[in-house]
Amino acid sequence: VLALGAKRYAFEIKYTAAPKLTRGFWIALDELDIEHAWVVAPIGASFPLGKKVDAVSPLQLGKIVAALQAPRAKA
């Protein structure tokens, strides 16, 4: 879990190109009030796994974390 201000983001690492999420994963997202979650897996292209959950490759992980940590422009 990565906490940035009041928002929390989750990351789970899987060693399969067809990641499956457990009931406990979904419960944890709800109980921890996770804004968005990513499942890092050995895949070529990202794809959605559910509401607010995406599967991504390890190469995308750095970009995601950098984007989350980037200062937000004020409107």
ChimeraX attribute file (.defattr): number of C-alpha atoms within 10 A of each C-alpha:
attribute: neighborCount
match mode: 1-to-1
recipient: residues
	/A:1	12
	/A:2	14
	/A:3	11
	/A:4	10
	/A:5	6
	/A:6	7
	/A:7	11
	/A:8	16
	/A:9	18
	/A:10	19
	/A:11	16
	/A:12	13
	/A:13	15
	/A:14	15
	/A:15	10
	/A:16	11
	/A:17	14
	/A:18	11
	/A:19	16
	/A:20	12
	/A:21	13
	/A:22	8
	/A:23	8
	/A:24	9
	/A:25	13
	/A:26	13
	/A:27	11
	/A:28	12
	/A:29	19
	/A:30	11
	/A:31	9
	/A:32	12
	/A:33	14
	/A:34	19
	/A:35	15
	/A:36	15
	/A:37	21
	/A:38	21
	/A:39	24
	/A:40	23
	/A:41	20
	/A:42	18
	/A:43	17
	/A:44	12
	/A:45	9
	/A:46	15
	/A:47	13
	/A:48	12
	/A:49	15
	/A:50	11
	/A:51	8
	/A:52	12
	/A:53	19
	/A:54	16
	/A:55	27
	/A:56	22
	/A:57	19
	/A:58	15
	/A:59	13
	/A:60	14
	/A:61	15
	/A:62	11
	/A:63	11
	/A:64	12
	/A:65	12
	/A:66	10
	/A:67	11
	/A:68	13
	/A:69	11
	/A:70	8
	/A:71	8
	/A:72	8
	/A:73	5
	/A:74	4
	/A:75	3
